[in-house]
Structures are given as C-alpha cells and as structure tokens.
C-alpha cells in the first residue's frame, strides 16, 4: 500500500511486508517503533520546525541509495545532493537503551561511499533534542550540528568520513560516545563551541579532534589516542600535553584527557595486558601460604573482568582499561551504580536529569 499526504510538504511512507520506506517532509509529530521497522530511508527526510520525530529503543534505520530529491528540501553541498540525509529543524528524540540500541546503517546492497550524508541538526528545537544509545555508520558526516545545541551521548560513531561536525555557533554536548574508525576526523569543529566529555576518540584514520584554531572547545575527561595522523590538529596547544596524574596514576593533560589505548574487552591490548598480569607472580617474600598461592596462581588465567561481566557487548572496557573511573567525577555523570564515570558508551547514567 502506497500513500502520500496531500501537500507539497509531505512525508512519504511506503508500507512493506518487512518494514516501511520513509522520506519527505514531516509536518506532524511522528513515532518510529522498533516492532514496525526496519525503516528504509530512500530519500531525504526533513523534520520541520515545531515537529517532533521520536525513535524508540531497538529501532533500525536502513539507508538505501538516493532515489530522487524533493525540491522542497534544501541541499547543503554536492555530497548532500547525491545522497540521502535526515535533516532536523524541529525535534529529534532518538533514545535507545544500553542493550537495545538504535541503528542507522547503509543497506548491505548499497556500495556507494559514502552511502548517505548523515543526520543534520540545523537550528533544531533544543529542549529535548538528543541522540542516545545509537550507532551511526557509513555516512559522509555521521552527525552535523549547525547553530543549535543537541545532546549526543552513549553513541557509537564509526566508519564515516567525519564522525561529528560542529559549525556556525553550534554548541553540541557530546558525552560518553565512542568515535572510532572514521576517515578524515573523529570530530571536526568550525566556528563553534561544543562540549566533548567522557568520550573515547581513537583509531580514526587521520585526525582525532580537528579544530579551526579559533573555536572555544570544551574538551575534558576524554581518551584521545591512536589516531593515524594525530590526535589533535589546530587545537588548544595544552590539549594532550601530559602535565599531571589522575587518581589512577595515569598521565593526563590539564583538562584530564588521556592519551592511552582505551583497552576494550577482547581486544589485542586486553589479551596482552591479561598475559602480562598472569606472568607477574607475587614476590616470594610476600607469600605467607605457598599452598594457597599455588592454587591462586594456577587459576589466574581464568580471571574474569569483574567490572564488565558481559564481555559480549561492543566496546566494553577491559578491567585493565585506563578509561575506568576516569570520566568527569561530578554527580550528573556518575555511572548507574553510583561510581565515577567510565569513559565510553557503557559509562554514565541511563538518563540525564534535566533541571
């Protein structure tokens, strides 16, 4: 069944036996539920001013090849004109949960690179606009923020050309995200003043954080390391320069940023750390009961990650990770168990208390 709303500003929804095709202009509040999906994006989607799009936990948005352009929807550049995007002028409430993440990813048959443009916040309504517990991949720019202040937290932004772009007085708040394996930059800032806190920004092909030398960026309590052509470019010269040690004894810069491998569970770094730990027996003169010590030593290879017992989750921190208890220690950022914030997507509260 196919239908269009009878207006030049309309939203196209095509019902199929296995989901919905979506695109066009949303002119009324809309909700996407996981059980009704997946949602196939084959043309630009614009959430108009004063309109709200709510995407619930577990929903999957599949991006297909561009099937045509609506002349009512502005295109930002040449790449945008050749790919599909989600443009937010109103409100986006995109709230997943720890184990029920929202996924934005290209269709497996889409071979174009980039497969889509990404999510664009342009002068978006700000009171409740946020992306939480979501994965965004395969885009030219995973998230673009222009002249507004959305909250982006506990998101995985990977395999895009640019992870997150903040420009034109944008003041996005980016907390507890994993921003990895992007091409040009994990984060790009142009004439903006965003806040980046408690994130892991590592292993991007070129730059971790790329600024313009002029923007006032808050970048604190992050792990920024292992980026191919440098962790920082045209940023505050004090960023990344180790000047002190945190409570764990790790070297950090003046803003409490780490420059170490984050050490995810199951990674090569985790295996290496585990082998080194097992290979370091207690010094003999400190052993009081050699029989018990022998039993303990023989079982050390079976040691589990107590802090993160579910090792199946993506980007969980190893027990050897420097990112554990290294995020912002203030109350609003505490982990669900009340402990200090762990950097990355498994840290921080389930819901931010908005006062």
C-alpha positions as CSV (number, residue, x, y, z in Angstrom):
1,X,0.0,0.0,0.0
2,X,1.3,3.4,-1.0
3,X,0.1,6.8,0.0
4,X,1.2,10.4,0.2
5,X,-0.1,13.2,2.4
6,X,-1.9,15.7,0.1
7,X,0.6,18.6,0.5
8,X,3.7,19.9,-1.1
9,X,5.3,19.4,2.3
10,X,4.6,15.7,2.9
11,X,6.2,12.6,4.3
12,X,6.3,9.5,2.1
13,X,5.7,6.3,3.9
14,X,5.6,3.0,1.9
15,X,4.4,0.0,3.9
16,X,6.0,-3.3,3.0
17,X,5.8,-6.7,4.5
18,X,9.1,-6.2,6.3
19,X,9.2,-2.6,7.3
20,X,8.5,0.9,6.0
21,X,10.1,3.2,3.5
22,X,10.3,6.8,4.8
23,X,11.3,10.1,3.3
24,X,9.9,13.6,2.5
25,X,8.9,16.3,4.9
26,X,7.4,15.5,8.3
27,X,4.7,18.1,9.1
28,X,3.2,16.4,12.2
29,X,4.6,14.5,15.2
30,X,5.7,11.0,14.3
31,X,6.9,8.0,16.2
32,X,9.0,5.1,14.8
33,X,8.7,1.9,16.9
34,X,11.1,-1.0,16.6
35,X,8.3,-3.5,16.0
36,X,7.1,-1.6,13.0
37,X,10.5,-1.5,11.3
38,X,13.0,-1.6,9.9
39,X,12.6,1.9,8.4
40,X,14.1,2.2,4.9
41,X,15.3,5.7,4.1
42,X,15.5,6.1,0.3
43,X,15.0,9.9,0.0
44,X,15.8,12.9,2.2
45,X,13.8,13.2,5.4
46,X,13.2,16.6,6.9
47,X,11.6,17.1,10.3
48,X,10.1,20.6,10.0
49,X,10.2,23.3,12.6
50,X,7.9,22.6,15.6
51,X,7.5,19.0,14.6
52,X,8.9,16.0,16.7
53,X,10.2,12.7,15.4
54,X,10.6,10.1,18.2
55,X,12.6,7.0,17.5
56,X,12.3,4.3,20.2
57,X,14.8,1.8,21.6
58,X,15.8,-1.1,19.3
59,X,14.7,0.6,16.0
60,X,16.8,0.1,12.9
61,X,17.0,2.7,10.1
62,X,18.4,1.2,6.9
63,X,19.8,3.7,4.4
64,X,19.4,2.9,0.7
65,X,20.6,4.6,-2.5
66,X,19.2,8.0,-3.3
67,X,16.0,7.6,-5.3
68,X,15.4,11.2,-6.1
69,X,15.3,14.6,-4.5
70,X,12.5,16.7,-3.1
71,X,12.9,20.3,-4.3
72,X,11.4,21.5,-1.0
73,X,14.3,20.2,1.0
74,X,17.5,22.2,1.0
75,X,20.7,20.5,-0.1
76,X,23.9,21.7,1.8
77,X,26.6,20.6,-0.7
78,X,27.4,18.4,-3.6
79,X,27.6,15.2,-1.5
80,X,24.2,16.0,0.1
81,X,22.7,16.4,-3.4
82,X,23.8,12.9,-4.3
83,X,22.9,11.1,-1.1
84,X,20.1,10.9,1.4
85,X,20.1,12.6,4.8
86,X,17.9,13.1,7.8
87,X,17.6,16.9,8.5
88,X,16.3,18.1,11.8
89,X,14.8,21.6,12.0
90,X,12.3,20.6,14.7
91,X,12.9,18.0,17.4
92,X,14.5,14.5,17.3
93,X,14.1,12.3,20.3
94,X,16.3,9.3,19.4
95,X,16.6,7.3,22.7
96,X,17.9,3.8,22.7
97,X,18.9,1.8,25.8
98,X,22.1,0.0,26.7
99,X,21.2,-3.3,25.3
100,X,18.6,-2.0,22.8
101,X,20.5,0.4,20.6
102,X,19.1,2.4,17.7
103,X,20.9,1.6,14.5
104,X,21.5,3.9,11.4
105,X,23.4,1.9,8.8
106,X,23.5,1.5,5.0
107,X,21.7,-1.3,3.3
108,X,24.1,-4.2,2.6
109,X,23.5,-3.8,-1.1
110,X,24.5,-0.1,-1.1
111,X,28.1,0.1,-2.4
112,X,28.4,3.9,-2.7
113,X,30.9,5.6,-0.5
114,X,29.7,7.4,1.4
115,X,26.3,5.6,1.4
116,X,24.4,8.6,2.8
117,X,25.0,12.1,4.2
118,X,24.1,11.5,7.8
119,X,21.9,13.3,10.4
120,X,21.9,17.1,10.2
121,X,20.7,19.3,13.1
122,X,20.2,22.8,11.7
123,X,18.7,25.4,14.1
124,X,16.9,22.5,15.7
125,X,14.4,22.9,18.6
126,X,16.7,22.2,21.5
127,X,14.7,21.4,24.7
128,X,14.5,17.7,24.2
129,X,16.6,17.1,21.0
130,X,19.0,14.3,21.6
131,X,20.6,11.1,20.3
132,X,21.4,8.5,22.9
133,X,22.4,4.8,22.7
134,X,22.6,4.9,18.9
135,X,25.1,3.6,16.3
136,X,25.7,5.7,13.2
137,X,27.8,4.4,10.4
138,X,28.6,4.7,6.6
139,X,27.8,8.4,6.3
140,X,29.7,11.4,4.9
141,X,29.3,13.1,8.2
142,X,27.7,10.9,10.9
143,X,26.2,13.9,12.7
144,X,26.3,17.6,11.6
145,X,25.4,20.3,14.1
146,X,24.7,23.8,12.8
147,X,23.6,26.7,15.1
148,X,21.9,24.5,17.8
149,X,22.8,22.5,20.9
150,X,21.6,18.9,20.8
151,X,22.8,16.3,23.3
152,X,24.6,13.3,21.8
153,X,25.6,10.6,24.3
154,X,26.5,6.9,24.6
155,X,26.6,6.8,20.8
156,X,28.9,4.8,18.5
157,X,30.0,7.0,15.6
158,X,32.2,4.9,13.3
159,X,33.2,4.2,9.6
160,X,32.1,7.7,8.4
161,X,34.1,10.3,6.6
162,X,33.7,12.6,9.5
163,X,32.3,11.5,12.8
164,X,30.7,14.6,14.2
165,X,30.9,18.1,12.6
166,X,30.0,21.2,14.7
167,X,29.9,24.5,12.8
168,X,28.4,28.0,12.8
169,X,28.0,28.6,16.6
170,X,26.9,25.1,17.3
171,X,27.3,24.1,20.9
172,X,26.6,20.4,20.9
173,X,27.1,18.4,24.1
174,X,28.8,15.1,23.3
175,X,29.1,12.7,26.3
176,X,30.3,9.1,26.7
177,X,30.5,8.3,23.0
178,X,32.9,6.0,21.1
179,X,34.1,7.8,18.0
180,X,36.3,5.5,16.0
181,X,37.4,4.3,12.6
182,X,36.3,7.5,10.8
183,X,38.3,8.7,7.8
184,X,39.1,12.5,7.8
185,X,38.4,13.2,11.5
186,X,36.6,11.8,14.5
187,X,35.5,15.3,15.5
188,X,35.6,18.5,13.3
189,X,34.9,22.0,14.8
190,X,34.5,25.1,12.7
191,X,33.4,28.4,14.4
192,X,31.6,26.6,17.1
193,X,31.9,25.9,20.9
194,X,30.9,22.3,21.6
195,X,31.5,20.3,24.8
196,X,33.2,16.9,24.5
197,X,33.4,14.9,27.7
198,X,33.9,11.3,28.8
199,X,34.3,10.1,25.1
200,X,36.7,7.7,23.5
201,X,38.1,9.2,20.3
202,X,40.6,6.7,19.0
203,X,41.8,4.9,15.9
204,X,40.4,7.3,13.3
205,X,42.3,7.2,10.1
206,X,43.5,10.8,10.1
207,X,42.7,13.2,13.0
208,X,41.0,12.7,16.3
209,X,39.9,16.3,17.1
210,X,40.3,18.8,14.2
211,X,39.6,22.4,15.2
212,X,40.0,25.7,13.3
213,X,42.3,27.4,15.8
214,X,39.6,29.9,16.8
215,X,36.7,28.0,18.3
216,X,36.3,27.7,22.0
217,X,36.0,24.0,22.6
218,X,35.4,22.3,25.9
219,X,37.4,19.0,25.7
220,X,37.8,17.3,29.1
221,X,37.9,13.8,30.6
222,X,38.2,12.1,27.2
223,X,40.5,9.3,25.9
224,X,42.0,10.6,22.6
225,X,44.6,8.3,21.2
226,X,45.9,6.2,18.3
227,X,44.6,8.4,15.5
228,X,46.6,7.9,12.4
229,X,47.8,11.4,11.5
230,X,47.5,12.9,15.0
231,X,45.1,13.2,18.0
232,X,44.8,17.0,17.7
233,X,45.0,19.5,14.9
234,X,44.7,23.3,15.2
235,X,43.5,22.8,18.8
236,X,44.5,24.4,22.1
237,X,48.2,23.6,22.5
238,X,47.7,22.3,26.0
239,X,45.4,19.5,24.8
240,X,47.1,16.2,25.1
241,X,50.2,17.5,26.8
242,X,50.6,15.4,30.0
243,X,51.2,17.6,33.0
244,X,49.8,15.7,35.9
245,X,48.5,12.3,37.1
246,X,44.9,11.4,37.8
247,X,43.8,9.3,40.8
248,X,44.5,6.1,39.0
249,X,48.1,7.3,38.5
250,X,47.7,7.7,34.7
251,X,49.2,10.8,33.0
252,X,46.6,13.3,31.8
253,X,46.7,16.8,30.4
254,X,45.5,20.0,32.2
255,X,41.9,19.1,31.1
256,X,42.1,15.5,32.3
257,X,42.3,13.9,28.9
258,X,44.1,10.6,28.5
259,X,46.3,9.5,25.5
260,X,46.4,5.8,26.1
261,X,44.8,2.8,24.3
262,X,41.3,2.5,25.8
263,X,41.7,-1.3,26.0
264,X,38.4,-2.8,25.1
265,X,37.4,-6.3,26.3
266,X,38.5,-8.9,23.8
267,X,41.0,-6.6,22.0
268,X,44.6,-7.4,21.4
269,X,45.6,-4.8,24.1
270,X,43.3,-6.6,26.5
271,X,44.9,-10.0,25.8
272,X,48.4,-8.5,26.1
273,X,47.5,-6.9,29.4
274,X,46.0,-10.1,30.7
275,X,49.1,-12.2,29.7
276,X,51.4,-9.7,31.4
277,X,49.2,-9.7,34.5
278,X,49.3,-13.5,34.7
279,X,53.0,-13.6,34.2
280,X,53.7,-11.4,37.2
281,X,53.6,-13.7,40.3
282,X,53.6,-12.3,43.8
283,X,57.1,-11.8,45.1
284,X,58.1,-14.9,47.2
285,X,59.0,-12.9,50.4
286,X,55.4,-11.6,50.4
287,X,53.8,-15.1,50.2
288,X,52.6,-16.5,53.6
289,X,50.8,-19.7,52.5
290,X,52.6,-21.2,49.5
291,X,49.9,-23.9,49.0
292,X,47.1,-21.3,48.6
293,X,49.4,-19.2,46.4
294,X,50.0,-22.1,44.1
295,X,46.2,-22.7,43.7
296,X,45.6,-19.0,43.1
297,X,48.4,-18.8,40.5
298,X,47.2,-21.8,38.6
299,X,43.7,-20.2,38.3
300,X,44.8,-16.8,37.2
301,X,44.2,-17.5,33.6
302,X,40.5,-17.9,34.3
303,X,40.3,-14.4,35.8
304,X,37.2,-12.6,34.5
305,X,36.5,-8.9,34.0
306,X,34.6,-8.2,37.2
307,X,33.6,-4.6,36.4
308,X,32.2,-5.6,33.0
309,X,31.0,-9.2,33.3
310,X,29.1,-9.2,30.0
311,X,32.1,-9.4,27.6
312,X,29.8,-9.8,24.6
313,X,28.9,-6.1,24.4
314,X,30.7,-4.0,21.8
315,X,33.3,-1.5,23.2
316,X,33.1,-2.7,26.8
317,X,36.1,-1.7,28.8
318,X,38.6,-4.3,29.9
319,X,39.4,-4.4,33.6
320,X,42.8,-3.1,32.5
321,X,41.4,0.0,30.7
322,X,42.7,3.4,31.8
323,X,39.2,4.7,31.0
324,X,37.5,3.1,34.0
325,X,36.7,5.7,36.7
326,X,38.5,8.3,34.6
327,X,35.5,10.4,33.4
328,X,34.1,13.5,34.9
329,X,33.6,12.8,38.6
330,X,30.6,15.2,39.2
331,X,27.2,13.8,40.2
332,X,25.3,14.2,36.9
333,X,27.9,12.0,35.1
334,X,28.1,9.1,37.6
335,X,27.6,5.6,36.4
336,X,24.4,3.8,37.1
337,X,25.9,2.1,40.2
338,X,26.8,5.5,41.6
339,X,30.6,5.1,40.9
340,X,32.7,7.6,39.0
341,X,32.0,7.9,35.3
342,X,33.7,5.4,33.0
343,X,34.6,6.8,29.6
344,X,32.8,5.4,26.6
345,X,29.3,4.0,25.9
346,X,28.9,1.9,29.0
347,X,29.6,4.8,31.3
348,X,27.3,7.5,32.7
349,X,23.7,7.4,33.8
350,X,20.9,5.7,31.8
351,X,19.0,9.1,31.7
352,X,20.3,12.6,32.3
353,X,18.4,14.5,34.9
354,X,17.2,17.6,33.2
355,X,16.7,20.5,35.6
